[in-house]
Every structure is written in C-alpha cells, then in structure tokens.
C-alpha cells in the first residue's frame, strides 16, 4: 500500500482526470484500518492505490474503472 501523503499529488491528478472523463468522484474517506477510499461513479468504491494503478496503466476512465471493479469482484468470488 502506498502512502497517501507520499502520493497525494498523483492522487489529486488522477481524481481530476477521472472527473474530466465525466466520472463522479467523491471526497477521500479513510477506513478503520487507515486505507484511503473514494466513491467513484454511482456504484463503486476504489482505494487510492487502485486509482493510481489505473492511472499507471492508462485505464483511468469510466470503462477502466468498471473493468477493475468487475475483476476485483470476480477474484473475491473465487
């Protein structure tokens, strides 16, 4: 897990990019175990690390978010 403080500029850039693509992104929230999460779109929650991973892979758009969430759900069901 990356440190939010260390990657804050990258996270801000990624959130702005998602919003430019028309994806609604909520304010950051912190889980009980200290992980930073964001409400993304109408139905999804992503961690800061997941958002940064999408950014690094050029998948930071609505379809990339959907595929990421679906892949995560499929892996959880196994």
Secondary structure per residue as TSV (DSSP state, phi and psi in degrees):
chain	resnum	aa	ss	phi	psi
A	1	X	-	360.0	130.7
A	2	X	-	-80.1	156.9
A	3	X	-	-81.5	127.2
A	4	X	T	-56.8	-43.1
A	5	X	T	-63.0	-39.3
A	6	X	T	-70.4	-30.1
A	7	X	T	-110.9	15.3
A	8	X	H	-54.4	-44.2
A	9	X	H	-62.9	-41.3
A	10	X	H	-65.1	-39.8
A	11	X	H	-66.7	-43.0
A	12	X	H	-61.2	-43.9
A	13	X	H	-61.8	-43.5
A	14	X	H	-64.5	-43.4
A	15	X	H	-63.7	-42.6
A	16	X	H	-61.5	-40.6
A	17	X	H	-64.3	-43.4
A	18	X	H	-58.4	-44.8
A	19	X	H	-64.6	-35.9
A	20	X	H	-64.4	-28.7
A	21	X	T	-83.4	4.9
A	22	X	T	83.7	15.1
A	23	X	-	-95.7	125.2
A	24	X	-	-71.6	132.3
A	25	X	B	-131.5	125.2
A	26	X	-	-80.0	176.5
A	27	X	-	-68.9	154.1
A	28	X	-	-66.5	144.0
A	29	X	E	-127.0	157.7
A	30	X	E	-117.1	131.0
A	31	X	-	-77.7	171.4
A	32	X	T	-60.3	-29.4
A	33	X	T	-92.6	9.4
A	34	X	S	93.2	2.0
A	35	X	-	-78.5	139.9
A	36	X	E	-91.0	128.1
A	37	X	E	-128.9	158.4
A	38	X	E	-133.0	139.7
A	39	X	E	-78.1	126.6
A	40	X	E	-126.1	127.5
A	41	X	T	67.5	-156.2
A	42	X	T	-90.9	-21.1
A	43	X	T	-128.5	-2.5
A	44	X	E	-116.2	153.5
A	45	X	E	-129.1	127.4
A	46	X	E	-123.9	147.1
A	47	X	E	-79.8	162.5
A	48	X	H	-58.5	-39.4
A	49	X	H	-63.5	-40.0
A	50	X	H	-65.3	-40.6
A	51	X	H	-63.3	-43.7
A	52	X	H	-65.1	-36.7
A	53	X	H	-64.2	-43.0
A	54	X	H	-61.0	-41.2
A	55	X	H	-60.1	-46.6
A	56	X	H	-64.6	-28.2
A	57	X	T	-97.6	7.2
A	58	X	T	67.8	26.9
A	59	X	-	-113.1	22.7
A	60	X	-	-87.3	75.3
A	61	X	S	-155.1	173.3
A	62	X	H	-55.6	-44.7
A	63	X	H	-66.5	-39.5
A	64	X	H	-63.8	-39.9
A	65	X	H	-63.1	-46.7
A	66	X	H	-60.0	-46.5
A	67	X	H	-62.3	-40.0
A	68	X	H	-63.4	-44.8
A	69	X	H	-66.5	-41.5
A	70	X	H	-63.1	-42.2
A	71	X	H	-63.9	-40.8
A	72	X	H	-64.4	-41.9
A	73	X	H	-65.4	-39.8
A	74	X	H	-64.7	-39.4
A	75	X	H	-68.6	-33.4
A	76	X	H	-70.1	-34.5
A	77	X	H	-71.0	-19.7
A	78	X	-	-72.5	360.0
